[in-house]
Amino acid sequence: MIIKELKKIKAFYIFSDISNFSAWAKQNQPEIKDLLAILYSHAENIFTSHNKSYYKRVVKYLGDGFFAINEYNGKLFLNKLLNTLQDVLSFISTFKTAIKKSKLHQKNDIDISFGLSFGSSIRFYLNNNKYDYAGEKINFASRLCNIAEKSELCCEIDLRDYIENNDCFKEIGITSGKTHNIEVKGYGDIEIYTLGKVNTNNFNQKIINNATGSAQTIISSYPFFNK
């Protein structure tokens, strides 16, 4: 395997997986393919931009989950954070709706969780025209996803002030989250920020075009609430 190019970038790193997938799959093995088809198709539609110069995409699928990125520069940080949170909210709502309409068994046991971090990493291209990312922040997002509960977005603590002190997040229905300490594998006892279980009953959205020409979801009524 030959690495063709290395580039240092900054991005938001999103990990997601199906909560309690192993237990559900044990009881519904013939339906695993159908469930993953729903997961992958919605992830691709929401987290991947069709603008090739816009680095927002699903990097890889990980069995019952996926890893996605949304690259940013300093000037677009808040815009990209807003876009990333909109994508997470949109995915949770549409994924749950698709599950509800599906013919899968034990639908109430199927849920999704997210981990989100941001910062620097290395983007590298391989000789088969594929690419990947490496960096401590990516590992951290994966750890946050592992500790997130059903329908919960677990963020690194440094995102708290951006979310709570900028009106653009309130305008899409994100009010406030919860700060607490928790043991995270590889990091010890640290402070994290969670946007608690999501109320999808009042989900309203409107599609607009953003500066890159790709579709973006604006959430007009989609409050997070703490347990």
ABEGO torsion letter per residue (X at the ends): XBBABBBBBBBBBBBBBBBGAAAAAAAAAAAAAAAAAAAAAAAAAAABBABAABBBBBABBBEABBBBBBBBBAAAAAAAAAAAAAAAAAAAAAAAAAAAABABBGAAABBBBBBBBBEBBBBBBBAAGBBBBBEAAAAAAAAAAAABBBGBBBBBAAAAAAAAABAAAAAAGBABBBBBBBBBBGAEBBBBBBBBBBBAAABBBBBBBBAAGBBBBBBABBBBBBX
